[in-house]
């Protein structure tokens, strides 16, 4: 396939400013005022966190709320900004912290887990967990406490 990197999986995602989304729920903003960014994101099962480039952060009007240390595969570390963003893939959505760096949107493991998604490497696509095709099911552990 021309233009594709072997083994690279991309998926169309919708990114939303979560504050705008909440203001719509409260009736303080109209739906057409919500800042949204749609893009083909790289799905990276080797990355724990998701990543947004600064131009996407600015487009969505997100506020950098903290700094975190990002560790790169080559051993380097760097302090980078953290923003909250609402990530949607085909109607499955989650609120996620994302690191601000790089030049493309990257979806990491935490989003895949929360949305109950699997990477179909053979067909280079993202798919819902076949055990839960209609909606994400999050794994929880029930602990029984005795007094």
HUNOR-V487134 format. One line per field, one symbol per residue. ss: DSSP state (@ for helix, = for strand, . for the rest). phi: phi as a letter, one per 20 degrees, with the letter a starting at -180 (. if undefined). burial: b if it has 9 or more other ideal C-beta (glycine too) atoms within 8 Angstrom, else e. A space follows every 10 residues. Layout:
ss: ???
phi: ???
burial: ???
This chain:
ss: ........== ======.@@@ @@@@@..... @@@..===== ===......= ==.@@@@@@@ .....===== =.....==== =========. .========= .....==.@@ @@@@..==== ....====.@ @@........ .......
phi: .fndegnfdc bfcddcfffg gffffemebe gfefeccdbe dfecfedfee ccfgffgfge medfdadcee defenfcbfc fccebedccl necbecfcee amcbfcddff ffffeldcee ffdlbecfgg fbfeafcefc dededde
burial: eeeeeeeebb bbbbbbbbeb bebbeeeebe eeebbbbebe bbbeeebebb bbbeebbeeb ebebeeeeeb eeeeeeeeeb bbbbbbbbbe ebbbebebbb beeebbbbeb bbebbbbbbb eeebebbbbe ebeeebeeee eeeeeee
